[in-house]
Amino acid sequence: MRAIGFIGIALLAVLAVLGLVASAQSADWRGIALMLFMVGLLAFFAYVLLRGAKLAKRPGASGALAEGWAGQPVGLFLRQQVAKSIEGRILIAGSSRTGH
């Protein structure tokens, strides 16, 4: 799955470079800024994929990959942080509504 992510990033990088060249040729500063922002996002995505690959190689990583930033399980984070804050309750109520 990670290879598919890198292939997608590479294809989007080609489009970003083409957009950057086209924007530079027409002296469109907003286009240049937008394409540079896209290149930055793609670099960040590639960094996250590489970091995930390093994390997956660690011994005992199968359980650690499902843990949050502070090392707590995701379910515990949802119960203690999301369900107890007003923003989290709004998120839960809004996401539980049906689209009828």
Stockholm file with secondary structure:
# STOCKHOLM 1.0

chainA/1-100         MRAIGFIGIALLAVLAVLGLVASAQSADWRGIALMLFMVGLLAFFAYVLLRGAKLAKRPGASGALAEGWAGQPVGLFLRQQVAKSIEGRILIAGSSRTGH
#=GR chainA/1-100 SS CHHHHHHHHHHHHHHHHHHHHHHHHTTCHHHHHHHHHHHHHHHHHHHHHHHHHHHHHSTTHHHHTTBCTTSCBHHHHIIIIITTSHHHHHHHHHHHSCCC
#=GC SS_cons         CHHHHHHHHHHHHHHHHHHHHHHHHTTCHHHHHHHHHHHHHHHHHHHHHHHHHHHHHSTTHHHHTTBCTTSCBHHHHIIIIITTSHHHHHHHHHHHSCCC
//
